[in-house]
Structures are given as structure tokens and as C-alpha cells.
Amino acid sequence: MESLGKPPIIEAWIGLRFEPNPDRPPWTGEAAREFFSRYSEQFPDAEFEAERRVALEGGSLRELPQVVRQEMAIRKVQVYNRDRSR
């Protein structure tokens, strides 16, 4: 079997996760845009991954549950330079 030696690194990923602070507002698309706008010259392109959370209440075989709360939560943001090399 042939040894690969030291193959080049094609892509590296660094991920950071923070516990939500109940005393702060949730991380919204607007908050993410504001934060990443500081780096827009270096990383002008971005992809957002979000999820919609819906809380329901009540409901039975005869009656549909009622939506009592909806919120959009940002799960992931990736920023890139134009040619996606960084």
C-alpha cells in the first residue's frame, strides 16, 4: 500500500458553541448580520442556517392546537471570501 506522506489540507473547520444567556435576547438573523458586518470586506458572502420553533397549546380530536409562540433561531452562520478559499 502506498503511503500518502503529508497530503495537503484542503479545508479546515473551526466551530464555536456558546450556551444561550437567558438574560440576553436570542441570536437573530439581524444580530448575526450586525456582528458579521464588521468582517464584510474580508468575508463578503454568508450562509445562514435557521430553525423555526413553534409552541402549541391545547388541541383534541375535534379541535386543532393553537400556536402560542413562534421564534426563528439561528443555528449556524458561515462567512466566506469571494472564491471561498477562506
MDAnalysis code that builds the backbone (N, CA, C; Angstrom):
import MDAnalysis as mda
import numpy as np

u = mda.Universe.empty(258, n_residues=86, atom_resindex=np.repeat(np.arange(86), 3), trajectory=True)
u.add_TopologyAttr("name", ["N", "CA", "C"] * 86)
u.add_TopologyAttr("resid", np.arange(1, 87))
u.add_TopologyAttr("resname", ["MET", "GLU", "SER", "LEU", "GLY", "LYS", "PRO", "PRO", "ILE", "ILE", "GLU", "ALA", "TRP", "ILE", "GLY", "LEU", "ARG", "PHE", "GLU", "PRO", "ASN", "PRO", "ASP", "ARG", "PRO", "PRO", "TRP", "THR", "GLY", "GLU", "ALA", "ALA", "ARG", "GLU", "PHE", "PHE", "SER", "ARG", "TYR", "SER", "GLU", "GLN", "PHE", "PRO", "ASP", "ALA", "GLU", "PHE", "GLU", "ALA", "GLU", "ARG", "ARG", "VAL", "ALA", "LEU", "GLU", "GLY", "GLY", "SER", "LEU", "ARG", "GLU", "LEU", "PRO", "GLN", "VAL", "VAL", "ARG", "GLN", "GLU", "MET", "ALA", "ILE", "ARG", "LYS", "VAL", "GLN", "VAL", "TYR", "ASN", "ARG", "ASP", "ARG", "SER", "ARG"])
u.atoms.positions = np.array([
    [0.841, -1.182, 0.000],
    [0.000, 0.000, 0.000],
    [0.883, 1.241, 0.000],
    [0.526, 2.209, -0.804],
    [1.301, 3.421, -0.976],
    [1.023, 4.416, 0.149],
    [2.067, 5.001, 0.707],
    [1.910, 5.998, 1.765],
    [1.594, 7.352, 1.149],
    [0.723, 8.094, 1.784],
    [0.355, 9.411, 1.287],
    [1.326, 10.497, 1.741],
    [2.260, 10.162, 2.616],
    [3.202, 11.172, 3.094],
    [2.473, 12.243, 3.882],
    [2.619, 13.487, 3.452],
    [1.944, 14.611, 4.101],
    [0.999, 15.265, 3.090],
    [-0.213, 14.739, 2.955],
    [-1.148, 15.329, 1.990],
    [-1.533, 16.750, 2.405],
    [-1.841, 17.598, 1.438],
    [-2.200, 18.980, 1.779],
    [-3.554, 19.036, 2.485],
    [-3.711, 20.042, 3.326],
    [-5.007, 20.281, 3.963],
    [-5.858, 21.036, 2.959],
    [-6.992, 20.493, 2.621],
    [-7.885, 21.108, 1.640],
    [-8.835, 22.084, 2.330],
    [-9.339, 21.685, 3.493],
    [-10.287, 22.541, 4.210],
    [-10.158, 22.266, 5.697],
    [-10.247, 23.310, 6.491],
    [-10.233, 23.178, 7.952],
    [-11.479, 23.869, 8.493],
    [-12.022, 23.349, 9.554],
    [-13.260, 23.877, 10.125],
    [-13.042, 24.163, 11.599],
    [-13.454, 25.326, 12.028],
    [-13.426, 25.664, 13.439],
    [-14.847, 26.031, 13.821],
    [-15.377, 25.393, 14.824],
    [-16.733, 25.690, 15.278],
    [-16.707, 26.111, 16.733],
    [-17.494, 27.092, 17.054],
    [-17.640, 27.563, 18.431],
    [-19.101, 27.449, 18.835],
    [-19.341, 26.949, 20.024],
    [-20.703, 26.857, 20.547],
    [-20.749, 27.551, 21.889],
    [-21.785, 28.323, 22.081],
    [-21.964, 29.037, 23.334],
    [-23.309, 28.667, 23.928],
    [-23.337, 28.550, 25.226],
    [-24.604, 28.337, 25.906],
    [-25.411, 29.628, 25.839],
    [-26.703, 29.543, 25.532],
    [-27.500, 30.766, 25.481],
    [-27.557, 31.443, 26.845],
    [-27.514, 32.750, 26.831],
    [-27.628, 33.530, 28.061],
    [-29.090, 33.936, 28.205],
    [-29.788, 33.450, 29.220],
    [-31.213, 33.772, 29.352],
    [-31.475, 35.261, 29.577],
    [-30.453, 36.019, 29.976],
    [-30.626, 37.453, 30.205],
    [-30.425, 38.284, 28.942],
    [-30.027, 37.643, 27.841],
    [-29.784, 38.352, 26.578],
    [-30.831, 37.939, 25.551],
    [-31.105, 38.803, 24.589],
    [-32.054, 38.415, 23.531],
    [-31.475, 37.283, 22.687],
    [-32.322, 36.497, 22.022],
    [-31.819, 35.381, 21.207],
    [-31.002, 35.883, 20.029],
    [-30.140, 35.029, 19.511],
    [-29.280, 35.328, 18.371],
    [-30.156, 35.270, 17.126],
    [-30.489, 36.417, 16.592],
    [-31.374, 36.507, 15.432],
    [-30.563, 36.771, 14.172],
    [-31.228, 36.686, 13.046],
    [-30.566, 36.996, 11.782],
    [-30.032, 38.412, 11.762],
    [-30.806, 39.344, 12.321],
    [-30.373, 40.743, 12.362],
    [-29.123, 40.900, 13.238],
    [-29.093, 40.239, 14.393],
    [-27.918, 40.311, 15.277],
    [-26.693, 39.694, 14.588],
    [-26.884, 38.584, 13.889],
    [-25.772, 37.942, 13.176],
    [-25.247, 38.856, 12.067],
    [-26.160, 39.469, 11.294],
    [-25.736, 40.381, 10.231],
    [-24.938, 41.549, 10.801],
    [-25.414, 42.091, 11.904],
    [-24.713, 43.215, 12.534],
    [-23.303, 42.807, 12.965],
    [-23.185, 41.632, 13.588],
    [-21.885, 41.144, 14.040],
    [-20.945, 40.911, 12.856],
    [-21.407, 40.197, 11.831],
    [-20.540, 39.843, 10.716],
    [-20.290, 41.004, 9.761],
    [-21.049, 42.081, 9.875],
    [-20.805, 43.237, 9.005],
    [-19.421, 43.837, 9.266],
    [-18.879, 43.612, 10.450],
    [-17.528, 44.088, 10.761],
    [-16.471, 43.448, 9.864],
    [-16.780, 42.258, 9.356],
    [-15.814, 41.492, 8.569],
    [-16.224, 41.405, 7.099],
    [-17.149, 42.237, 6.673],
    [-17.730, 42.094, 5.331],
    [-16.725, 42.346, 4.206],
    [-15.698, 43.148, 4.437],
    [-14.697, 43.343, 3.380],
    [-13.880, 42.078, 3.155],
    [-13.523, 41.392, 4.239],
    [-12.734, 40.156, 4.120],
    [-13.621, 38.975, 3.720],
    [-14.841, 38.941, 4.254],
    [-15.743, 37.813, 4.041],
    [-17.109, 38.331, 3.607],
    [-17.253, 38.678, 2.323],
    [-18.488, 39.314, 1.870],
    [-19.674, 38.364, 1.687],
    [-19.444, 37.062, 1.610],
    [-20.529, 36.108, 1.387],
    [-20.829, 35.326, 2.658],
    [-22.112, 35.041, 2.877],
    [-22.511, 34.328, 4.085],
    [-23.647, 33.361, 3.784],
    [-23.701, 32.287, 4.562],
    [-24.812, 31.336, 4.531],
    [-25.340, 31.210, 5.950],
    [-26.649, 31.248, 6.079],
    [-27.299, 31.128, 7.374],
    [-28.107, 29.839, 7.416],
    [-28.086, 29.169, 8.549],
    [-28.958, 28.022, 8.788],
    [-29.812, 28.374, 9.996],
    [-31.117, 28.285, 9.828],
    [-32.020, 28.683, 10.903],
    [-33.072, 27.605, 11.116],
    [-33.723, 27.679, 12.256],
    [-34.847, 26.784, 12.516],
    [-35.983, 27.601, 13.120],
    [-37.182, 27.218, 12.785],
    [-38.359, 27.869, 13.352],
    [-38.867, 27.007, 14.504],
    [-39.050, 27.618, 15.646],
    [-39.567, 26.926, 16.826],
    [-40.997, 27.388, 17.063],
    [-41.885, 26.443, 17.233],
    [-43.298, 26.743, 17.418],
    [-43.781, 26.047, 18.678],
    [-44.447, 26.792, 19.545],
    [-45.047, 26.216, 20.751],
    [-46.556, 26.144, 20.528],
    [-47.125, 24.959, 20.784],
    [-48.556, 24.734, 20.619],
    [-49.203, 24.482, 21.967],
    [-50.486, 24.784, 22.043],
    [-51.220, 24.575, 23.289],
    [-52.616, 24.070, 22.961],
    [-53.100, 23.176, 23.802],
    [-54.465, 22.668, 23.623],
    [-54.546, 21.644, 22.515],
    [-55.721, 21.535, 21.954],
    [-55.938, 20.591, 20.877],
    [-56.607, 19.323, 21.370],
    [-57.399, 18.741, 20.502],
    [-58.093, 17.483, 20.801],
    [-58.422, 16.831, 19.470],
    [-59.178, 15.761, 19.500],
    [-59.585, 15.115, 18.255],
    [-60.509, 16.016, 17.440],
    [-61.197, 16.927, 18.097],
    [-62.146, 17.812, 17.410],
    [-61.592, 19.212, 17.138],
    [-60.515, 19.565, 17.808],
    [-60.007, 20.931, 17.701],
    [-58.486, 20.906, 17.535],
    [-57.996, 21.697, 16.590],
    [-56.549, 21.789, 16.372],
    [-55.891, 22.578, 17.499],
    [-54.645, 22.279, 17.824],
    [-53.940, 23.072, 18.843],
    [-53.712, 24.497, 18.344],
    [-53.559, 25.418, 19.259],
    [-53.318, 26.816, 18.938],
    [-51.824, 27.125, 19.067],
    [-51.329, 27.912, 18.148],
    [-49.937, 28.375, 18.215],
    [-49.869, 29.465, 19.268],
    [-49.033, 29.280, 20.284],
    [-48.911, 30.281, 21.347],
    [-47.608, 31.071, 21.244],
    [-46.619, 30.536, 20.508],
    [-45.355, 31.260, 20.367],
    [-44.602, 30.725, 19.151],
    [-43.998, 31.629, 18.405],
    [-43.122, 31.257, 17.293],
    [-41.849, 32.080, 17.392],
    [-40.755, 31.463, 17.070],
    [-39.493, 32.215, 17.005],
    [-38.571, 31.554, 15.999],
    [-37.724, 32.363, 15.417],
    [-36.726, 31.888, 14.479],
    [-35.390, 31.899, 15.205],
    [-34.669, 30.786, 15.165],
    [-33.378, 30.685, 15.851],
    [-32.290, 30.393, 14.823],
    [-31.203, 31.148, 14.882],
    [-30.052, 30.917, 14.013],
    [-29.263, 29.744, 14.571],
    [-29.057, 28.731, 13.744],
    [-28.279, 27.563, 14.169],
    [-26.816, 27.682, 13.754],
    [-26.583, 28.264, 12.575],
    [-25.215, 28.297, 12.072],
    [-25.083, 29.444, 11.076],
    [-23.930, 30.091, 11.089],
    [-23.586, 31.105, 10.099],
    [-22.185, 30.786, 9.598],
    [-22.025, 30.765, 8.288],
    [-20.704, 30.582, 7.698],
    [-20.439, 31.792, 6.810],
    [-19.256, 32.385, 6.943],
    [-18.870, 33.512, 6.095],
    [-17.685, 33.098, 5.234],
    [-17.631, 33.659, 4.031],
    [-16.616, 33.282, 3.054],
    [-16.073, 34.504, 2.349],
    [-14.861, 34.341, 1.776],
    [-14.399, 35.336, 0.813],
    [-15.003, 34.977, -0.540],
    [-14.790, 35.816, -1.547],
    [-15.456, 35.628, -2.855],
    [-15.184, 34.267, -3.490],
    [-13.943, 33.782, -3.420],
    [-13.645, 32.497, -4.069],
    [-13.726, 31.313, -3.102],
    [-14.228, 31.573, -1.909],
    [-14.434, 30.541, -0.875],
    [-13.145, 29.820, -0.484],
    [-12.016, 30.520, -0.613],
    [-10.753, 29.927, -0.174],
    [-10.507, 30.203, 1.303],
    [-11.307, 31.123, 1.889],
    [-11.201, 31.443, 3.310],
    [-12.579, 31.680, 3.864],
])
